[in-house]
């Protein structure tokens, strides 16, 4: 049994986004996307003492912020750190990942950690995902237009090349079996080195079954379902600790972690890789183009206080990040 004293869950959860208010004097970084769950900031923005940093546009390797003309490079640690000097504050730094793509929020979080800010990550669950009008195997929900291709997240270290048979392939699963099949084809791991992580419990009780259903073919073809592990879909800390345990069970083996599940799980993987720079961990991402209207409604809001975890694993600001 896990020792919860050594694995704290540093999360505040709210049943409704309207119940959440950021601390006074804090900075709130966010982007309002087409999904209405990313627009909850409007509920409190006009009546609070909080500095707002609204990301308004994203290019391939940079982003721009409302009322600031210059672009911030995702590939330059110094470039993103300038963001914090443009928005000086003494309180907490909230980074709302709900409306941001992985490439942006991962780089912004890395920069905030490096600058030793008191960081809390905000995420709002959707009320529901949009079901496919013509479902086929591996596509229960209508979530992605296409896969752009495997490329590292900007600014994240990749370990030196090793034979695939020496590495573990750890996909964080969602509903899209086509993405899992694509990654297995590209990465070509040994079937006995695939360890899927499934969100259980899911955002909704039935989601765990739909994760299995959506990924049925690749899980059966590789027999990877035998090795499946579980972490709550909304908890990055549980995913982080599970990755730690897998690393401890497989000392010396490289770990390729595929971010095709929930954003909270992806956050846990990002934190794990930041904490294990130089220890053979790599993030694998296929950069999907998301469909408009892929979700509907707003459900629970979570605030993940990641700075205490960072302090626990060591001073990440001194690690070498490319």
C-alpha positions in Angstrom: 0.0 0.0 0.0 1.2 3.5 -0.8 2.4 5.7 2.0 0.1 8.8 1.6 2.3 10.8 3.9 5.0 10.6 1.3 2.6 11.0 -1.6 0.5 14.1 -0.8 -2.3 15.1 -3.1 -2.0 18.9 -3.2 -5.4 19.6 -4.9 -8.3 21.9 -4.2 -11.4 20.8 -6.1 -14.6 22.8 -6.7 -17.8 21.2 -7.9 -18.5 24.2 -10.0 -16.1 26.6 -11.7 -18.1 29.5 -10.3 -17.1 28.5 -6.8 -13.4 29.3 -7.5 -11.8 32.7 -6.9 -8.0 33.2 -7.2 -6.1 34.7 -4.3 -5.8 38.5 -4.2 -2.5 39.9 -5.5 -1.9 36.8 -7.7 -1.2 36.5 -11.4 -3.5 34.4 -13.6 -2.2 33.1 -16.9 -4.8 31.7 -19.3 -6.3 31.4 -22.8 -9.9 31.5 -23.7 -10.5 28.8 -26.4 -13.7 27.9 -28.3 -14.6 25.5 -25.4 -16.9 27.2 -22.9 -15.1 25.6 -20.0 -12.1 27.7 -20.7 -14.1 30.9 -20.3 -14.9 30.7 -16.6 -12.4 33.5 -15.9 -15.1 36.0 -17.0 -17.1 35.0 -13.9 -14.7 36.8 -11.6 -12.2 38.8 -13.8 -14.0 42.2 -13.3 -14.4 42.0 -9.6 -11.1 40.8 -8.3 -7.6 42.1 -7.4 -5.8 39.7 -9.7 -3.4 40.5 -12.6 -4.6 38.8 -15.8 -2.2 37.5 -18.4 -4.3 36.5 -21.3 -2.6 34.6 -24.1 -4.3 35.6 -27.3 -2.5 33.9 -30.1 -0.2 31.0 -30.6 2.3 30.4 -33.4 4.4 27.3 -34.1 7.1 28.1 -31.5 5.8 31.2 -29.7 2.8 32.9 -28.2 1.6 36.5 -27.8 -0.1 38.1 -24.8 -2.9 40.6 -24.8 -1.7 44.2 -24.7 1.9 43.1 -25.2 3.3 43.4 -28.7 6.3 41.1 -28.6 6.1 37.3 -28.9 7.4 34.9 -26.3 9.5 32.1 -27.7 8.6 28.6 -26.5 12.1 27.4 -27.2 13.9 30.1 -25.1 13.9 29.8 -21.3 15.0 33.4 -21.0 12.3 34.4 -23.5 9.4 33.0 -21.4 11.0 34.3 -18.1 10.5 37.8 -19.4 6.8 37.2 -19.0 7.1 37.3 -15.3 8.9 40.6 -15.3 6.1 42.0 -17.5 3.6 41.0 -14.8 5.3 41.6 -11.5 3.3 40.2 -8.5 4.0 39.0 -5.0 1.3 36.3 -4.7 0.6 33.0 -6.3 1.0 32.3 -10.0 -2.0 30.5 -11.5 -1.5 28.8 -14.9 -4.8 27.7 -16.3 -4.1 24.9 -18.7 -7.8 24.3 -19.7 -7.7 26.3 -22.9 -3.9 26.0 -23.7 -2.2 23.4 -25.9 0.4 21.1 -24.4 3.3 22.9 -26.1 2.4 26.2 -24.5 1.4 25.3 -20.9 4.3 22.8 -20.4 6.8 25.5 -21.4 5.2 28.2 -19.3 5.0 25.9 -16.2 8.7 24.9 -16.7 9.6 28.6 -16.8 7.6 29.4 -13.7 9.3 26.6 -11.8 12.7 27.7 -13.0 11.9 31.2 -11.7 10.9 29.8 -8.3 7.4 31.2 -8.5 4.6 29.8 -6.2 2.8 27.9 -9.0 -0.7 26.6 -9.0 -2.2 24.9 -12.1 -5.9 25.2 -12.8 -7.9 22.8 -14.9 -11.7 22.6 -15.6 -13.3 19.3 -16.6 -15.8 19.3 -19.5 -19.3 18.3 -18.7 -19.3 15.9 -21.7 -17.3 15.0 -24.8 -18.9 15.2 -28.2 -19.8 11.7 -29.5 -18.9 10.7 -33.1 -21.8 10.9 -35.5 -20.4 7.9 -37.4 -18.4 6.0 -34.8 -15.8 3.5 -36.0 -13.4 1.3 -34.0 -11.1 3.5 -31.9 -13.3 6.6 -32.3 -16.1 6.9 -29.8 -15.8 10.6 -29.4 -15.2 13.2 -32.1 -12.0 14.8 -30.6 -9.3 15.3 -33.2 -9.1 16.4 -36.8 -5.8 14.8 -37.5 -2.4 14.0 -36.0 0.4 16.4 -37.0 3.2 14.0 -36.1 5.5 13.1 -33.3 7.8 15.9 -32.1 9.1 16.8 -28.6 7.4 19.6 -26.7 9.3 22.8 -27.1 12.2 23.1 -24.6 12.1 19.6 -23.2 15.1 17.4 -23.0 15.3 14.1 -24.9 17.5 11.3 -23.7 20.2 9.9 -25.9 19.2 7.4 -28.5 18.9 3.8 -27.2 17.6 0.7 -28.8 13.8 0.6 -28.5 13.9 -2.8 -26.8 15.7 -1.2 -23.9 12.9 1.3 -23.2 9.5 1.2 -21.7 6.6 2.7 -23.6 4.0 4.3 -21.2 1.0 5.7 -23.0 -1.3 7.8 -20.8 -4.6 6.7 -22.4 -7.7 8.6 -23.4 -10.4 7.5 -25.8 -8.6 7.8 -29.1 -7.3 4.3 -30.1 -6.1 5.7 -33.4 -3.6 7.8 -31.6 -2.3 4.9 -29.6 -2.0 2.8 -32.8 -0.1 5.5 -34.5 2.4 6.0 -31.7 3.0 2.2 -31.3 3.7 2.1 -35.1 6.1 5.1 -34.8 7.9 4.2 -31.6 7.9 0.4 -32.2 8.2 -0.7 -28.6 8.4 -4.4 -27.7 4.9 -5.5 -26.7 6.1 -6.7 -23.3 7.5 -3.2 -22.6 4.2 -1.4 -23.0 2.6 -0.2 -19.7 -0.6 1.8 -20.4 -1.9 4.1 -17.7 -5.7 4.5 -17.6 -7.7 7.2 -15.8 -9.6 5.4 -13.1 -11.8 6.8 -11.8 -12.4 8.9 -14.9 -14.1 12.3 -15.0 -17.3 10.3 -15.3 -17.7 6.7 -13.9 -18.2 5.1 -17.3 -15.1 6.7 -18.9 -12.8 3.9 -17.8 -14.8 1.4 -19.9 -14.8 3.7 -22.9 -11.0 4.1 -22.6 -10.7 0.3 -22.9 -13.3 0.3 -25.8 -11.6 3.1 -27.7 -8.2 1.5 -27.4 -9.4 -2.1 -27.8 -7.5 -3.0 -31.0 -4.0 -1.9 -30.0 -4.4 -3.2 -26.5 -5.4 -6.6 -27.8 -2.9 -6.7 -30.6 0.0 -6.0 -28.2 -1.6 -7.7 -25.1 -0.7 -4.5 -23.3 -4.0 -4.6 -21.4 -2.4 -7.2 -19.1 0.1 -4.5 -17.9 -2.4 -1.6 -17.5 -2.0 0.6 -14.4 -4.4 3.1 -13.0 -4.4 6.7 -11.7 -7.4 9.0 -11.1 -8.0 10.9 -14.4 -8.1 14.3 -12.7 -5.0 13.9 -10.5 -1.6 14.8 -11.8 0.0 13.9 -8.5 -1.3 10.3 -8.6 0.1 9.9 -12.1 3.4 11.4 -11.0 3.8 8.9 -8.2 2.8 6.0 -10.4 5.5 7.0 -12.9 7.9 7.1 -10.0 6.9 3.6 -8.9 7.2 2.2 -12.5 10.7 3.8 -12.7 11.7 2.1 -9.4 10.4 -1.2 -10.6 12.5 -0.9 -13.8 15.8 0.6 -12.7 18.0 1.7 -15.6 15.3 1.4 -18.3 14.5 4.4 -20.4 10.8 5.6 -20.2 8.9 7.0 -23.2 5.7 8.6 -21.9 3.0 9.3 -24.5 0.6 12.2 -23.7 -2.6 11.0 -25.2 -4.8 11.0 -22.1 -6.1 13.7 -19.8 -4.4 17.0 -19.3 -4.0 16.3 -15.5 -2.2 13.1 -16.4 0.0 15.0 -18.9 0.8 17.5 -16.2 1.9 14.7 -13.9 4.2 13.4 -16.7 5.6 16.8 -17.4 6.5 17.2 -13.7 8.0 13.7 -13.6 10.2 14.5 -16.6 11.3 17.8 -15.1 12.2 16.0 -11.9 14.2 13.3 -13.7 16.2 15.3 -16.2 19.1 13.2 -17.3 17.5 10.0 -16.0 16.2 8.6 -19.3 12.7 9.9 -19.3 11.2 11.3 -22.5 7.8 12.8 -23.4 6.2 11.6 -26.6 3.5 13.7 -28.2 1.7 13.5 -31.5 0.4 17.1 -31.7 -3.2 16.5 -32.7 -5.3 19.2 -34.2 -8.4 19.5 -32.0 -11.9 19.6 -33.4 -14.1 22.6 -32.7 -16.9 21.7 -30.4 -15.1 18.6 -29.0 -16.5 19.3 -25.5 -19.6 20.9 -24.1 -20.4 22.4 -20.7 -18.3 22.9 -17.6 -17.8 20.5 -14.7 -15.4 20.4 -11.7 -12.5 22.8 -11.4 -9.2 21.7 -9.9 -6.3 23.7 -8.5 -3.1 21.8 -8.3 -0.5 23.3 -6.0 2.6 22.0 -7.7 5.3 24.1 -6.0 5.5 22.0 -2.8 6.0 18.9 -5.0 8.8 20.7 -6.9 10.5 21.6 -3.6 10.1 18.0 -2.5 11.9 16.5 -5.5 14.6 19.1 -5.5 15.5 22.5 -6.9 14.5 22.1 -10.6 15.7 25.7 -11.3 19.3 24.4 -11.2 18.7 21.5 -13.7 19.8 21.9 -17.3 16.7 22.3 -19.5 17.1 22.8 -23.3 
